[in-house]
Amino acid sequence: MGSDPRRAAVRALGALARSDDWRDRADAGHGLAAFAEMPEAVGSLLELVAGDTLITRHTVQSLLRRMDRAGLSVVASAMAVADAQHSDWIHTAVLDVFAIHATERDEALRVCEGLTRDADARIAEGARRLLEDLAAIDPVLHPVRHG
């Protein structure tokens, strides 16, 4: 699939993100998270994370569940400028996603460590804060060690 249909999807989800209906914005956050690697999606994602706290949590969960640099970069960028209330909801989303499997939390720690050296100061600062949150989590499930 070429990039034109993907760009069209991002434009449509961006329009949905500006809806007055919170359900539309929640759906837009979930949908846009799938396109987090596209620069044209990042602005709408950051606006959603900075909006209603329910939408903050829902969108951040979707971004984190990508388990990749693109999703974590957007969350780090948002975390760097979040007020206390939004920071709490971002932290809650981090717990929601990474409190179960140690391997997933460990991979997120690895990616965030790299993001702390990002050329974008906002991403680097947010990644440092995200690293602190992730390091404080003791996941429920750890890999089985044989021997």
C-alpha positions, 0 to 999 in steps of 0.5 A: 500500500502506498503512502497516499491512503495512509496520509488520507487515513491520518487526515481523517483521524485528525479531523475526528480528533477535533470532534466535540464528542469525547468518543470520537476523540478517543477513537481518533487517539487509538487510530492515530497511534497506529500511524505514530511513525508518520510526522503528520500524525504526531501533532494530532496525537500530542493535542489529544494527549494534552486534552481531556484526561480520559483521552490522555490515558486512552491515547497514551495506552495505544501509543505504548502498546505499539512497543516501539520507538515511534510510540514511545517518542510521542509519549516522551514528547508529551510527558516533557510538557505535561502539567501535573494532572496529565503527567499523572494520567500518562503515568497511569497509562504506563502502569496499565501497559507495562505492569504485567510483563517484565520483558515488555517493560525491559524493552521499553526501558531499552528504547527510552534509554536511546531516546534520552540522547535524541536530538529533540530536547523535548523527547530526550527530557520526556524519555528521562521522565519516562525511564524513571516511571518504567524503572519504578515498575515491578512487573508481575510476570518475569521470564522463567530462569532455567538451571 
